[in-house]
Amino acid sequence: MTHLDRLRREALAAPESGIVAIMNYARGREGLIPLWTGEGDLPTPAFISAATATALAAGETFYTWQRGIPELRQAIARYAARLYGIPEVPERFFVTQSGMQAIQIAISAVAGAGDEIVFIGPAWPNFEAALALAGGVPREVSLEWAEAGWQLDLDRLKAAIGPRTKALFVNTPSNPTGWTADEATLRTILDLARAAGIVVIADEIYSRFYYAGRRAPSFHDVMEAEDAILFVNSFSKNWAMTGWRVGWIEAPAVLGDVIENLIQYSSSGVAAFLQRGAIVALDEGESFVDEQVERAHRARDLWTRALAATNRVRVAPPAGAFYSFFAIDGIEDSRAAAFRIVDETGVGLAPGTAFGPAGDGFLRACFHRRIDEVEIAAERLAAWIGRL
């Protein structure tokens, strides 16, 4: 018996990240413009880092509240009240070690071996892999490409809900497509969950990166107080804090003891000094968020125009998030294309296959970078397409 023979089937079956594969292949090359991963190029603002440094110097290095320090939970509640016009209820918020852990905890709370969660694809692969590692079964309902962008067939979503379905996982605005549900769609999805007696896991991490208003439509806009919705969110995108690994869950307060236990038995909480920086991000970081979104908006438009001008790319400006998910005429194997593009142009893209079967033939570019870098990357890629 080998070491591998002693491991769980689910662990052995965990897929290699198609994004990490291309990153490991080309990371550090001279002249590379990396558009492959889901983060901007700005470091965390100094006013956020300073608060954390002060707390660290003051000795906030001990075990802390499993649910998050009260001050941060209050700050998240204030932020949500400002953003969604909802009551300020700190008891609904729980601090996690990243948005990814928030997703894992939400999965652990509702699904186990043999249970199904229906999700909308193409999708960030970590959700599906996390569910499979827990022994659950992911059921994908794929968005459909149209000239105006990606669209969801709600009848197909309804048909995917079966007797073993425990939840609907809805990421809007979406990674990687930028698909963003309107209020009518959110209301229909919520009605489906109500009728089936299942939970909605709402990944609204990109809600601020919305190009037609201050925020994207949210389940907060259509829900009732008794609805079974677990919101997962993160400090990573809005405040350039990807490396901090701090997120949160919003859930009915009655679930507090369960969520606290799940945090206890995974990470045992988030470092208190990191939480001090997160408080400042929420309370003082609104202008930084606005600047980030405006920057991404300009980059989105530049990138989309450049690719569309080739007349050989299926591309539409995403309504939300900061990704362009596009297909080049004649390219079927997007994984091979991503490796070829980085070798021949110095532009790092994520292959669509990293986001499930519905991503076959597509590539993802994160355009949340300096406008001059996005312009150079678009020019390089357009020239490469012209040579095909």
C-alpha positions as a printed NumPy array, in Angstrom:
array([[  0.   ,   0.   ,   0.   ],
       [  1.346,   3.435,  -0.97 ],
       [  0.86 ,   6.752,   0.817],
       [ -1.703,   7.72 ,  -1.814],
       [ -3.66 ,   4.519,  -1.162],
       [ -4.253,   5.687,   2.399],
       [ -5.947,   8.928,   1.396],
       [ -9.662,   9.605,   0.986],
       [-11.105,   9.237,  -2.475],
       [-12.41 ,  12.812,  -2.342],
       [ -8.951,  14.176,  -1.523],
       [ -7.352,  12.268,  -4.375],
       [-10.047,  13.49 ,  -6.761],
       [ -9.569,  17.17 ,  -5.921],
       [ -8.778,  18.804,  -9.272],
       [ -5.646,  20.754, -10.044],
       [ -6.427,  24.438, -10.432],
       [ -6.201,  25.4  , -14.086],
       [ -5.433,  28.946, -12.969],
       [ -2.552,  27.904, -10.728],
       [ -1.147,  25.666, -13.473],
       [ -0.663,  28.559, -15.901],
       [  0.59 ,  30.83 , -13.115],
       [  3.226,  28.318, -12.025],
       [  4.274,  27.887, -15.636],
       [  4.966,  31.553, -16.381],
       [  5.176,  33.417, -13.072],
       [  8.095,  35.86 , -12.89 ],
       [  8.829,  36.15 , -16.608],
       [ 10.263,  39.45 , -17.741],
       [  7.664,  41.674, -19.41 ],
       [  4.75 ,  39.502, -18.273],
       [  1.361,  41.183, -17.788],
       [ -0.5  ,  38.852, -15.398],
       [ -4.241,  38.996, -15.962],
       [ -4.828,  35.449, -14.783],
       [ -5.739,  35.822, -11.121],
       [ -8.638,  37.583,  -9.426],
       [ -7.034,  40.585,  -7.835],
       [ -5.979,  44.11 ,  -8.649],
       [ -2.43 ,  45.404,  -8.693],
       [ -2.757,  47.924,  -5.85 ],
       [ -1.431,  47.084,  -2.373],
       [ -3.656,  47.507,   0.652],
       [ -4.047,  51.234,   1.42 ],
       [ -1.773,  52.569,   4.152],
       [ -4.641,  53.725,   6.372],
       [ -5.829,  50.105,   6.667],
       [ -2.372,  48.621,   7.203],
       [ -1.548,  51.243,   9.83 ],
       [ -4.478,  50.197,  12.   ],
       [ -3.315,  46.602,  11.883],
       [  0.29 ,  47.556,  12.66 ],
       [ -0.881,  49.567,  15.659],
       [ -2.92 ,  46.64 ,  16.979],
       [ -0.024,  44.234,  16.436],
       [  2.376,  46.548,  18.268],
       [ -0.146,  46.874,  21.097],
       [ -0.062,  43.105,  21.633],
       [ -3.367,  42.003,  20.107],
       [ -1.893,  38.589,  19.387],
       [ -3.934,  36.327,  21.658],
       [ -6.872,  34.024,  21.015],
       [ -9.939,  36.069,  20.229],
       [-13.693,  35.905,  19.657],
       [-14.62 ,  32.97 ,  17.409],
       [-17.399,  34.988,  15.773],
       [-15.124,  38.005,  15.304],
       [-14.344,  40.855,  17.681],
       [-17.518,  42.779,  18.56 ],
       [-16.169,  45.984,  17.029],
       [-15.728,  44.382,  13.609],
       [-19.126,  42.692,  13.666],
       [-20.643,  46.073,  14.487],
       [-18.677,  47.688,  11.644],
       [-19.911,  45.073,   9.142],
       [-23.47 ,  45.637,  10.349],
       [-23.068,  49.409,   9.839],
       [-21.66 ,  48.82 ,   6.362],
       [-24.53 ,  46.508,   5.386],
       [-27.074,  48.975,   6.747],
       [-25.579,  51.788,   4.655],
       [-25.349,  49.657,   1.532],
       [-28.675,  47.822,   1.635],
       [-30.882,  49.929,   3.891],
       [-31.374,  47.016,   6.284],
       [-31.499,  47.128,  10.103],
       [-28.123,  47.234,  11.843],
       [-27.922,  43.824,  13.531],
       [-24.364,  42.728,  14.47 ],
       [-25.681,  39.334,  15.623],
       [-26.172,  38.376,  11.947],
       [-22.459,  38.698,  11.055],
       [-19.57 ,  36.276,  11.583],
       [-15.926,  36.897,  10.706],
       [-14.074,  34.172,   8.784],
       [-10.589,  33.502,   7.506],
       [-11.324,  34.61 ,   3.944],
       [-14.328,  34.464,   1.674],
       [-13.241,  30.938,   0.788],
       [-13.644,  29.812,   4.388],
       [-17.017,  31.546,   4.485],
       [-18.043,  29.359,   1.525],
       [-16.666,  26.212,   3.169],
       [-18.551,  26.92 ,   6.381],
       [-21.783,  27.588,   4.49 ],
       [-21.347,  24.273,   2.677],
       [-20.578,  22.435,   5.927],
       [-23.679,  23.877,   7.528],
       [-26.097,  22.614,   4.884],
       [-24.611,  19.688,   2.932],
       [-22.727,  16.459,   3.563],
       [-22.094,  13.127,   1.907],
       [-24.458,  12.579,  -1.013],
       [-26.219,  15.919,  -0.649],
       [-26.508,  18.147,  -3.704],
       [-26.019,  21.868,  -4.198],
       [-27.108,  23.438,  -7.465],
       [-24.861,  26.208,  -8.748],
       [-24.638,  28.473, -11.772],
       [-21.654,  27.988, -14.08 ],
       [-19.156,  28.709, -15.45 ],
       [-18.018,  29.261, -11.887],
       [-14.962,  29.819,  -9.734],
       [-13.777,  26.232,  -9.235],
       [-13.162,  26.414,  -5.486],
       [-16.847,  26.144,  -4.585],
       [-17.396,  22.936,  -6.539],
       [-14.157,  21.421,  -5.241],
       [-14.962,  22.331,  -1.624],
       [-18.363,  20.668,  -1.88 ],
       [-16.882,  17.541,  -3.456],
       [-14.244,  17.332,  -0.696],
       [-17.109,  17.32 ,   1.811],
       [-18.642,  14.366,  -0.045],
       [-21.393,  16.457,  -1.597],
       [-22.511,  16.499,  -5.21 ],
       [-22.373,  19.742,  -7.231],
       [-25.046,  20.194,  -9.911],
       [-24.197,  22.833, -12.476],
       [-26.701,  24.875, -14.47 ],
       [-24.71 ,  26.649, -17.14 ],
       [-25.256,  30.186, -18.302],
       [-25.761,  30.556, -22.031],
       [-23.722,  32.895, -24.208],
       [-25.579,  35.498, -26.254],
       [-24.418,  38.593, -28.12 ],
       [-25.49 ,  40.799, -25.213],
       [-23.642,  38.627, -22.7  ],
       [-24.364,  35.63 , -20.505],
       [-27.94 ,  34.633, -19.68 ],
       [-29.57 ,  32.263, -17.172],
       [-32.401,  29.909, -18.121],
       [-34.522,  29.893, -14.978],
       [-36.533,  26.883, -16.15 ],
       [-33.325,  24.835, -16.305],
       [-32.407,  26.04 , -12.827],
       [-35.779,  24.916, -11.503],
       [-35.457,  21.52 , -13.208],
       [-32.047,  20.944, -11.573],
       [-33.532,  21.046,  -8.06 ],
       [-34.192,  17.502,  -6.873],
       [-34.993,  15.578,  -3.69 ],
       [-31.339,  15.613,  -2.546],
       [-30.806,  19.326,  -3.208],
       [-29.911,  21.224,  -0.043],
       [-29.033,  24.641,  -1.446],
       [-28.697,  26.929,  -4.436],
       [-25.295,  28.602,  -4.715],
       [-25.609,  31.925,  -6.54 ],
       [-22.588,  34.091,  -7.354],
       [-23.658,  37.468,  -8.693],
       [-21.886,  39.429, -10.045],
       [-20.222,  36.315, -11.33 ],
       [-16.652,  35.137, -11.513],
       [-15.698,  34.512, -14.317],
       [-18.461,  35.777, -16.613],
       [-19.52 ,  39.05 , -14.996],
       [-23.147,  37.903, -15.288],
       [-25.233,  39.933, -12.85 ],
       [-28.751,  38.976, -11.833],
       [-31.405,  41.676, -11.831],
       [-33.986,  41.951,  -9.054],
       [-36.599,  39.981, -10.972],
       [-34.177,  37.084, -11.443],
       [-33.158,  37.146,  -7.781],
       [-36.803,  37.111,  -6.753],
       [-37.485,  34.089,  -8.963],
       [-34.452,  32.226,  -7.62 ],
       [-35.544,  32.945,  -4.067],
       [-39.063,  31.725,  -4.857],
       [-37.585,  28.463,  -6.175],
       [-35.628,  27.996,  -2.948],
       [-38.68 ,  28.772,  -0.82 ],
       [-40.823,  26.289,  -2.728],
       [-38.202,  23.561,  -2.366],
       [-37.47 ,  24.338,   1.282],
       [-33.752,  24.796,   0.612],
       [-31.081,  27.362,   1.443],
       [-29.64 ,  30.052,  -0.805],
       [-25.883,  30.584,  -0.465],
       [-25.398,  34.069,  -1.884],
       [-21.853,  34.905,  -2.971],
       [-22.002,  38.672,  -3.431],
       [-18.274,  39.304,  -3.082],
       [-18.217,  41.402,  -6.278],
       [-21.333,  43.421,  -5.463],
       [-19.449,  46.72 ,  -5.393],
       [-17.841,  46.119,  -8.786],
       [-21.014,  46.994, -10.645],
       [-20.973,  49.412, -13.568],
       [-24.541,  50.738, -13.5  ],
       [-24.762,  51.966,  -9.922],
       [-23.277,  51.965,  -6.437],
       [-23.83 ,  48.223,  -6.018],
       [-25.336,  45.277,  -7.827],
       [-28.853,  44.014,  -7.129],
       [-28.811,  41.81 ,  -4.047],
       [-30.925,  39.188,  -2.35 ],
       [-31.22 ,  41.84 ,   0.368],
       [-33.503,  43.702,  -2.035],
       [-36.03 ,  40.876,  -2.341],
       [-35.782,  38.772,   0.834],
       [-37.982,  38.573,   3.899],
       [-36.597,  38.311,   7.417],
       [-37.435,  34.598,   7.665],
       [-35.733,  33.578,   4.399],
       [-32.961,  30.968,   4.616],
       [-30.08 ,  32.849,   3.006],
       [-26.393,  32.58 ,   3.901],
       [-24.425,  35.504,   2.476],
       [-20.683,  35.04 ,   1.981],
       [-18.394,  38.015,   1.498],
       [-14.779,  39.123,   1.706],
       [-12.537,  42.11 ,   2.289],
       [-10.287,  40.95 ,  -0.57 ],
       [-11.669,  42.743,  -3.604],
       [-13.133,  46.038,  -2.39 ],
       [-10.211,  47.114,  -0.246],
       [ -7.257,  45.395,  -1.993],
       [ -6.848,  42.908,   0.863],
       [ -6.554,  39.597,  -1.018],
       [ -3.55 ,  38.447,   1.01 ],
       [ -5.161,  39.21 ,   4.368],
       [ -7.611,  36.282,   4.137],
       [-10.485,  37.917,   6.006],
       [-14.145,  37.473,   5.094],
       [-17.549,  37.209,   6.683],
       [-20.853,  35.367,   6.7  ],
       [-24.237,  37.   ,   7.145],
       [-26.876,  34.581,   8.419],
       [-29.954,  34.45 ,  10.619],
       [-28.839,  35.186,  14.19 ],
       [-30.381,  31.912,  15.377],
       [-27.585,  30.078,  13.526],
       [-24.904,  31.861,  15.538],
       [-23.913,  28.964,  17.792],
       [-23.626,  26.574,  14.836],
       [-21.503,  28.974,  12.772],
       [-19.323,  29.725,  15.785],
       [-18.69 ,  26.001,  16.235],
       [-17.796,  25.553,  12.582],
       [-15.295,  28.408,  12.848],
       [-13.898,  26.93 ,  16.075],
       [-13.315,  23.537,  14.472],
       [-11.63 ,  24.913,  11.36 ],
       [ -9.556,  28.038,  12.035],
       [-10.544,  29.013,  15.602],
       [-10.981,  32.593,  14.485],
       [ -9.218,  35.434,  12.697],
       [ -6.221,  37.24 ,  14.192],
       [ -7.453,  40.229,  16.201],
       [ -4.895,  42.622,  14.719],
       [ -6.131,  41.816,  11.202],
       [ -9.668,  42.535,  12.291],
       [ -8.614,  46.017,  13.436],
       [ -7.541,  46.805,   9.891],
       [-10.82 ,  45.424,   8.55 ],
       [-12.781,  47.823,  10.775],
       [-10.935,  50.798,   9.298],
       [-11.51 ,  49.475,   5.771],
       [-15.259,  49.465,   6.338],
       [-15.489,  52.768,   8.172],
       [-12.978,  54.83 ,   6.168],
       [-12.518,  53.018,   2.866],
       [-15.52 ,  54.114,   0.801],
       [-13.582,  56.567,  -1.373],
       [-10.995,  53.869,  -2.091],
       [-13.746,  51.489,  -3.223],
       [-15.147,  54.185,  -5.518],
       [-11.708,  54.774,  -7.042],
       [-11.188,  51.053,  -7.614],
       [-14.533,  50.616,  -9.357],
       [-14.003,  53.682, -11.567],
       [-10.544,  52.39 , -12.514],
       [-11.933,  48.939, -13.373],
       [-14.769,  50.52 , -15.38 ],
       [-12.337,  52.361, -17.659],
       [-10.201,  49.244, -18.068],
       [-13.265,  47.133, -18.867],
       [-14.329,  49.441, -21.68 ],
       [-10.835,  49.692, -23.152],
       [-10.321,  45.919, -23.085],
       [-13.731,  45.128, -24.582],
       [-13.349,  47.655, -27.426],
       [ -9.892,  46.352, -28.332],
       [-10.992,  42.722, -28.539],
       [-14.267,  43.47 , -30.299],
       [-12.366,  45.473, -32.934],
       [-10.638,  42.286, -34.118],
       [-14.021,  40.957, -35.302],
       [-12.809,  37.55 , -34.221],
       [-13.754,  37.55 , -30.546],
       [-17.026,  36.814, -28.799],
       [-16.937,  39.404, -26.039],
       [-19.371,  41.676, -24.222],
       [-18.749,  44.209, -21.441],
       [-19.574,  42.485, -18.149],
       [-22.198,  44.144, -15.971],
       [-20.225,  43.369, -12.838],
       [-17.023,  41.916, -11.347],
       [-13.718,  42.684, -13.073],
       [-13.284,  39.875, -15.564],
       [-13.683,  39.517, -19.301],
       [-14.718,  35.996, -20.279],
       [-14.283,  35.788, -24.026],
       [-13.822,  33.331, -26.884],
       [-11.516,  33.673, -29.882],
       [-12.728,  32.286, -33.209],
       [-10.933,  29.043, -34.019],
       [ -9.77 ,  28.4  , -30.442],
       [-11.369,  25.302, -28.929],
       [ -8.755,  24.161, -26.405],
       [ -8.547,  27.156, -24.084],
       [ -5.987,  25.506, -21.812],
       [ -3.537,  25.003, -24.641],
       [ -4.328,  28.501, -25.898],
       [ -3.519,  30.065, -22.51 ],
       [ -0.07 ,  28.476, -22.507],
       [  0.532,  29.5  , -26.098],
       [ -0.627,  33.08 , -25.484],
       [  1.63 ,  33.578, -22.497],
       [  4.596,  32.184, -24.466],
       [  3.955,  34.265, -27.565],
       [  2.573,  37.518, -26.119],
       [  3.596,  37.722, -22.474],
       [ -0.051,  38.1  , -21.441],
       [ -1.196,  35.752, -18.683],
       [ -4.808,  34.595, -19.008],
       [ -6.811,  31.949, -17.161],
       [ -8.152,  29.104, -19.336],
       [-11.92 ,  28.765, -19.42 ],
       [-11.599,  25.069, -18.632],
       [-10.565,  26.101, -15.1  ],
       [-14.185,  27.152, -14.555],
       [-15.867,  23.923, -15.589],
       [-17.138,  22.388, -18.833],
       [-19.235,  25.462, -19.651],
       [-16.001,  27.419, -19.918],
       [-14.586,  25.303, -22.763],
       [-13.295,  27.531, -25.538],
       [-13.25 ,  30.683, -23.371],
       [-10.469,  32.597, -21.652],
       [-10.641,  34.882, -18.613],
       [ -8.782,  38.156, -18.239],
       [ -8.767,  40.148, -15.02 ],
       [ -8.712,  43.76 , -16.206],
       [ -8.434,  45.237, -12.701],
       [ -4.979,  46.708, -13.261],
       [ -3.304,  49.94 , -14.334],
       [ -4.937,  51.242, -17.488],
       [ -1.634,  51.373, -19.393],
       [ -0.963,  47.698, -18.615],
       [ -4.446,  46.714, -19.741],
       [ -3.977,  48.701, -22.944],
       [ -0.634,  47.02 , -23.707],
       [ -2.067,  43.569, -22.942],
       [ -5.069,  44.22 , -25.202],
       [ -2.806,  45.399, -28.021],
       [ -0.574,  42.333, -27.719],
       [ -3.519,  39.952, -27.688],
       [ -5.291,  41.691, -30.585],
       [ -2.107,  41.513, -32.662],
       [ -1.74 ,  37.808, -31.82 ],
       [ -5.339,  37.157, -32.878],
       [ -4.629,  38.967, -36.124],
       [ -1.815,  36.526, -36.879],
       [ -3.952,  33.412, -36.379]])
